[in-house]
Amino acid sequence: MDFLSKLSSQKLQSKDVPAQQEYLFFRWFASIGTGCLTRPIIFAIDAVDECPRHELQDLLDILSKLITRPELPSNIRFLFTYRSDDSIHSTFSKAKDSIRSMSIDHTPDTESDIHDFVQSKLRHLSHADGLVEAVLPYSVSS
């Protein structure tokens, strides 16, 4: 973290995305080195598919370069979550040597888990009776 604290505010305020990724990710990762930290450092980037479409390809290009960079220390890990999306899947499949993927789209309990979660969040609302079933028509067998 010492590297980040030494960056000048001018470098951090740049609107040049390649420059930001160079300073904020690539140089910082290189400064860590694999010998300095032995525990994994995990970066979670949730809902990649919710990025505005006009910005998605730029984001995917950055993420692809990041995860395939040869000097990336082996203890750096990334977790990306996204709904099924061909452009995202295509980008990550190009980096198949650097990535493991797992789809939960057709996992048997996915719909049940979503139904139960939404129902638990709306349970305390008196005007929400029947709303979960109307929005998520899923019958949980007891």
C-alpha positions as YAML, in Angstrom:
chain: A
units: angstrom
residues:
- id: 1
  name: MET
  ca: [0.00, 0.00, 0.00]
- id: 2
  name: ASP
  ca: [3.00, 2.25, 0.44]
- id: 3
  name: PHE
  ca: [3.25, 2.64, -3.34]
- id: 4
  name: LEU
  ca: [-0.29, 4.02, -3.60]
- id: 5
  name: SER
  ca: [0.24, 6.53, -0.81]
- id: 6
  name: LYS
  ca: [3.26, 7.96, -2.66]
- id: 7
  name: LEU
  ca: [1.39, 8.63, -5.92]
- id: 8
  name: SER
  ca: [0.93, 12.30, -6.70]
- id: 9
  name: SER
  ca: [-2.62, 13.60, -6.76]
- id: 10
  name: GLN
  ca: [-1.99, 14.75, -10.34]
- id: 11
  name: LYS
  ca: [-1.49, 11.15, -11.45]
- id: 12
  name: LEU
  ca: [-4.59, 10.05, -9.57]
- id: 13
  name: GLN
  ca: [-6.75, 12.80, -11.07]
- id: 14
  name: SER
  ca: [-5.94, 11.91, -14.66]
- id: 15
  name: LYS
  ca: [-8.91, 11.17, -16.88]
- id: 16
  name: ASP
  ca: [-6.67, 9.07, -19.09]
- id: 17
  name: VAL
  ca: [-7.88, 5.51, -18.35]
- id: 18
  name: PRO
  ca: [-4.72, 3.73, -19.62]
- id: 19
  name: ALA
  ca: [-2.60, 6.00, -17.41]
- id: 20
  name: GLN
  ca: [-4.83, 5.30, -14.40]
- id: 21
  name: GLN
  ca: [-4.65, 1.56, -14.92]
- id: 22
  name: GLU
  ca: [-0.89, 1.78, -15.33]
- id: 23
  name: TYR
  ca: [-0.41, 3.66, -12.05]
- id: 24
  name: LEU
  ca: [-3.20, 2.22, -9.94]
- id: 25
  name: PHE
  ca: [-2.91, -1.42, -10.94]
- id: 26
  name: PHE
  ca: [0.09, -2.46, -12.96]
- id: 27
  name: ARG
  ca: [2.80, -0.52, -11.15]
- id: 28
  name: TRP
  ca: [1.27, -1.25, -7.76]
- id: 29
  name: PHE
  ca: [1.08, -4.98, -8.49]
- id: 30
  name: ALA
  ca: [4.68, -4.92, -9.70]
- id: 31
  name: SER
  ca: [5.72, -3.13, -6.49]
- id: 32
  name: ILE
  ca: [4.15, -5.84, -4.35]
- id: 33
  name: GLY
  ca: [6.23, -8.65, -5.79]
- id: 34
  name: THR
  ca: [5.44, -12.26, -5.08]
- id: 35
  name: GLY
  ca: [8.01, -12.51, -2.30]
- id: 36
  name: CYS
  ca: [6.57, -9.67, -0.19]
- id: 37
  name: LEU
  ca: [3.14, -11.09, 0.42]
- id: 38
  name: THR
  ca: [2.38, -14.77, 0.59]
- id: 39
  name: ARG
  ca: [-1.34, -14.59, 1.32]
- id: 40
  name: PRO
  ca: [-3.70, -14.12, -1.60]
- id: 41
  name: ILE
  ca: [-5.04, -10.64, -2.26]
- id: 42
  name: ILE
  ca: [-8.52, -10.91, -3.75]
- id: 43
  name: PHE
  ca: [-10.22, -8.14, -5.70]
- id: 44
  name: ALA
  ca: [-13.98, -8.66, -6.18]
- id: 45
  name: ILE
  ca: [-15.69, -6.87, -9.04]
- id: 46
  name: ASP
  ca: [-19.41, -7.51, -8.82]
- id: 47
  name: ALA
  ca: [-22.02, -7.06, -11.53]
- id: 48
  name: VAL
  ca: [-19.71, -6.51, -14.49]
- id: 49
  name: ASP
  ca: [-22.79, -6.90, -16.72]
- id: 50
  name: GLU
  ca: [-24.35, -3.80, -15.14]
- id: 51
  name: CYS
  ca: [-21.68, -1.54, -16.61]
- id: 52
  name: PRO
  ca: [-23.26, 0.84, -19.13]
- id: 53
  name: ARG
  ca: [-23.07, -0.78, -22.58]
- id: 54
  name: HIS
  ca: [-21.11, 2.15, -24.06]
- id: 55
  name: GLU
  ca: [-18.40, 1.63, -21.40]
- id: 56
  name: LEU
  ca: [-18.44, -2.16, -21.18]
- id: 57
  name: GLN
  ca: [-15.85, -2.91, -23.85]
- id: 58
  name: ASP
  ca: [-13.36, -0.47, -22.30]
- id: 59
  name: LEU
  ca: [-13.86, -2.14, -18.92]
- id: 60
  name: LEU
  ca: [-13.46, -5.61, -20.43]
- id: 61
  name: ASP
  ca: [-10.27, -4.56, -22.21]
- id: 62
  name: ILE
  ca: [-8.81, -3.26, -18.94]
- id: 63
  name: LEU
  ca: [-9.80, -6.39, -17.00]
- id: 64
  name: SER
  ca: [-8.48, -8.69, -19.72]
- id: 65
  name: LYS
  ca: [-5.10, -6.90, -19.78]
- id: 66
  name: LEU
  ca: [-5.00, -6.96, -16.01]
- id: 67
  name: ILE
  ca: [-5.59, -10.68, -15.52]
- id: 68
  name: THR
  ca: [-3.24, -11.75, -18.33]
- id: 69
  name: ARG
  ca: [-0.34, -9.46, -17.45]
- id: 70
  name: PRO
  ca: [2.77, -11.67, -17.07]
- id: 71
  name: GLU
  ca: [4.22, -9.67, -14.17]
- id: 72
  name: LEU
  ca: [1.04, -10.00, -12.11]
- id: 73
  name: PRO
  ca: [2.13, -11.58, -8.82]
- id: 74
  name: SER
  ca: [0.76, -15.09, -8.34]
- id: 75
  name: ASN
  ca: [-0.92, -14.15, -5.06]
- id: 76
  name: ILE
  ca: [-3.21, -11.59, -6.75]
- id: 77
  name: ARG
  ca: [-6.68, -13.01, -7.49]
- id: 78
  name: PHE
  ca: [-9.81, -11.55, -9.04]
- id: 79
  name: LEU
  ca: [-13.45, -12.51, -8.59]
- id: 80
  name: PHE
  ca: [-15.80, -11.24, -11.28]
- id: 81
  name: THR
  ca: [-19.54, -11.74, -11.09]
- id: 82
  name: TYR
  ca: [-21.87, -11.19, -14.01]
- id: 83
  name: ARG
  ca: [-25.03, -12.53, -15.60]
- id: 84
  name: SER
  ca: [-24.65, -14.52, -18.79]
- id: 85
  name: ASP
  ca: [-23.40, -12.14, -21.43]
- id: 86
  name: ASP
  ca: [-21.69, -13.21, -24.65]
- id: 87
  name: SER
  ca: [-19.30, -10.24, -24.82]
- id: 88
  name: ILE
  ca: [-18.14, -10.74, -21.24]
- id: 89
  name: HIS
  ca: [-17.83, -14.49, -21.63]
- id: 90
  name: SER
  ca: [-15.91, -14.04, -24.89]
- id: 91
  name: THR
  ca: [-13.45, -11.64, -23.28]
- id: 92
  name: PHE
  ca: [-12.78, -13.90, -20.31]
- id: 93
  name: SER
  ca: [-12.58, -17.05, -22.42]
- id: 94
  name: LYS
  ca: [-9.65, -15.48, -24.32]
- id: 95
  name: ALA
  ca: [-7.80, -15.47, -21.00]
- id: 96
  name: LYS
  ca: [-8.66, -19.10, -20.26]
- id: 97
  name: ASP
  ca: [-5.16, -19.87, -18.97]
- id: 98
  name: SER
  ca: [-5.57, -17.21, -16.28]
- id: 99
  name: ILE
  ca: [-9.19, -17.74, -15.33]
- id: 100
  name: ARG
  ca: [-11.54, -20.30, -13.90]
- id: 101
  name: SER
  ca: [-15.20, -19.82, -14.57]
- id: 102
  name: MET
  ca: [-18.34, -21.24, -13.04]
- id: 103
  name: SER
  ca: [-21.85, -20.67, -14.30]
- id: 104
  name: ILE
  ca: [-24.77, -20.82, -11.91]
- id: 105
  name: ASP
  ca: [-27.37, -20.10, -14.60]
- id: 106
  name: HIS
  ca: [-28.76, -23.61, -14.64]
- id: 107
  name: THR
  ca: [-27.92, -24.66, -11.11]
- id: 108
  name: PRO
  ca: [-31.00, -26.34, -9.59]
- id: 109
  name: ASP
  ca: [-31.19, -24.23, -6.43]
- id: 110
  name: THR
  ca: [-30.53, -20.80, -7.98]
- id: 111
  name: GLU
  ca: [-34.21, -19.85, -8.43]
- id: 112
  name: SER
  ca: [-35.09, -21.18, -4.99]
- id: 113
  name: ASP
  ca: [-32.24, -19.21, -3.39]
- id: 114
  name: ILE
  ca: [-33.30, -15.98, -5.12]
- id: 115
  name: HIS
  ca: [-36.95, -16.52, -4.15]
- id: 116
  name: ASP
  ca: [-36.04, -17.18, -0.50]
- id: 117
  name: PHE
  ca: [-33.74, -14.15, -0.35]
- id: 118
  name: VAL
  ca: [-36.30, -11.75, -1.83]
- id: 119
  name: GLN
  ca: [-39.06, -13.18, 0.35]
- id: 120
  name: SER
  ca: [-36.95, -12.72, 3.50]
- id: 121
  name: LYS
  ca: [-36.26, -9.08, 2.60]
- id: 122
  name: LEU
  ca: [-39.93, -8.30, 1.90]
- id: 123
  name: ARG
  ca: [-41.46, -10.39, 4.70]
- id: 124
  name: HIS
  ca: [-41.74, -7.45, 7.12]
- id: 125
  name: LEU
  ca: [-43.67, -5.29, 4.64]
- id: 126
  name: SER
  ca: [-47.44, -5.69, 5.16]
- id: 127
  name: HIS
  ca: [-48.25, -4.40, 1.66]
- id: 128
  name: ALA
  ca: [-45.90, -6.93, 0.07]
- id: 129
  name: ASP
  ca: [-48.17, -9.95, 0.58]
- id: 130
  name: GLY
  ca: [-48.15, -11.97, -2.63]
- id: 131
  name: LEU
  ca: [-45.65, -9.63, -4.28]
- id: 132
  name: VAL
  ca: [-42.81, -12.14, -4.22]
- id: 133
  name: GLU
  ca: [-44.97, -14.81, -5.86]
- id: 134
  name: ALA
  ca: [-46.16, -12.30, -8.49]
- id: 135
  name: VAL
  ca: [-42.62, -11.26, -9.36]
- id: 136
  name: LEU
  ca: [-40.83, -14.58, -8.80]
- id: 137
  name: PRO
  ca: [-43.38, -17.31, -9.52]
- id: 138
  name: TYR
  ca: [-41.52, -20.16, -7.90]
- id: 139
  name: SER
  ca: [-43.13, -22.85, -5.81]
- id: 140
  name: VAL
  ca: [-40.94, -24.03, -2.96]
- id: 141
  name: SER
  ca: [-41.87, -27.56, -2.01]
- id: 142
  name: SER
  ca: [-41.95, -28.16, 1.71]
...
